[in-house]
Amino acid sequence: MLRNRMAQGGAVATENMYQMRQSMFSIGDDFWIETNNGRRAFRVDGKALRVRQTLLLESAEGRELYHIQEKLLHVRDTMAIEGPSGVVATVKKALISPIRERFVVELASGGEWNVQGNIVDHEYKITGNDGDVAEVGKKWFRIRDTYGVRVEPGHDDALVLAVAVVIDQLSHGSR
């Protein structure tokens, strides 16, 4: 399933790699985020019949990790990601983006991540002040309508995946 992507030393680089299926979910639907070898790692629970778009990112065991909710009455599309102790990050669509879509992730702990690339086709990078945070793309998987999220070591995989889910919702919200 994972295309051969060689790391230094000839080993296949597979750690912190997740696969997501595009166009498989909308609000009210549930779906699994799997590791590159098909193990269910996280579940996204789409809450239906709510005024605001609401999603829950849960561990494979069903423990809620992040609560994702649309923020109403904002000039630009905005969704908040909340953890047990409150808002962890806010994802906003950039106001001016001349060539490609761009998003900004404001972290409650300070700092921000920038999301740039071909968002619609799931080919983009998430970068922070200290460099790359994650890469999203289709190049790792041959399965149709599947894209991968490779999280750099030292980052919260669940938070990065929650950001990817938010970006998918904000850029493909009509699904």
Residue pairs with C-beta under 8 A, 6 or more apart in sequence:
1 19
1 36
1 37
1 38
1 141
1 142
1 143
2 12
2 14
2 17
2 36
2 37
2 140
2 141
3 139
3 140
3 141
3 142
4 12
5 12
5 13
5 139
5 140
6 12
6 13
7 13
14 35
14 36
14 37
15 153
16 150
16 151
16 152
16 153
16 157
17 35
17 36
17 140
17 148
17 149
17 150
17 151
18 33
18 34
18 35
18 36
18 41
18 42
18 148
18 149
18 150
18 151
18 157
18 161
19 33
19 34
19 35
19 36
19 140
19 141
19 143
19 146
19 147
19 148
19 149
20 31
20 33
20 146
20 147
20 148
20 149
20 161
20 164
20 165
20 168
21 31
21 143
21 145
21 146
22 122
22 145
22 146
22 147
22 168
22 172
23 145
23 172
23 175
24 31
24 145
25 31
25 44
25 46
25 175
26 46
26 175
27 46
27 47
27 48
27 50
27 53
27 54
27 55
27 169
28 46
28 47
28 48
28 49
29 46
30 43
30 44
30 45
30 46
31 43
31 44
31 46
32 40
32 41
32 42
32 43
32 44
33 40
33 41
33 42
33 43
33 44
33 161
34 40
34 41
35 41
36 140
36 148
40 60
41 60
41 157
42 57
42 58
42 59
42 60
42 65
42 158
42 161
43 57
43 58
43 59
43 60
43 62
44 55
44 56
44 57
44 58
44 165
45 55
45 56
45 58
46 54
46 55
47 54
47 55
47 56
51 72
52 69
52 70
52 71
52 72
53 68
53 69
53 70
53 79
53 169
53 173
54 67
54 68
54 69
54 70
55 67
55 68
55 69
55 165
55 169
56 64
56 66
56 67
56 68
57 64
57 65
57 66
57 67
57 68
57 158
57 161
57 162
57 165
58 64
58 65
59 65
59 158
65 83
65 158
65 162
66 81
66 82
66 83
66 88
66 158
66 159
66 162
67 81
67 82
67 83
68 79
68 80
68 81
68 82
68 162
68 165
68 166
68 169
69 79
69 80
69 82
70 78
70 79
71 78
71 79
71 80
71 90
74 92
75 95
76 92
76 93
76 94
76 95
77 92
77 93
77 170
77 173
78 90
78 91
78 92
78 93
79 90
79 91
79 166
79 169
79 170
80 87
80 89
80 90
80 91
81 87
81 88
81 89
81 90
81 91
81 159
81 162
81 163
81 166
82 88
86 108
87 108
88 107
88 108
88 109
88 159
89 105
89 106
89 107
89 108
89 159
89 162
89 163
90 105
90 106
90 108
91 103
91 104
91 105
91 106
91 163
91 166
91 167
91 170
92 103
92 104
92 105
92 106
93 101
93 102
93 103
93 170
94 101
94 102
94 103
94 104
100 116
100 117
100 118
100 119
101 119
101 120
101 171
102 114
102 115
102 116
102 119
103 114
103 115
103 119
103 167
103 170
104 112
104 113
104 114
104 115
105 112
105 113
105 114
105 115
105 126
105 163
106 112
107 113
111 128
111 129
112 128
112 129
113 126
113 127
113 128
113 133
113 163
114 126
114 127
114 128
115 124
115 125
115 126
115 163
115 167
116 124
116 125
116 127
117 123
117 124
117 125
117 136
118 124
119 167
119 171
120 171
120 172
121 138
122 136
122 137
122 138
122 147
122 168
123 136
123 137
123 138
124 135
124 136
124 137
124 167
125 132
125 134
125 135
125 136
126 132
126 133
126 134
126 135
126 136
126 160
126 163
127 133
131 152
132 152
133 151
133 152
133 155
133 160
134 149
134 150
134 151
134 152
134 155
134 160
134 163
134 164
135 149
135 150
136 147
136 148
136 149
136 150
136 164
137 147
137 148
137 150
138 146
138 147
138 148
139 148
140 148
140 150
141 147
141 148
149 160
149 161
149 164
151 157
151 160
151 161
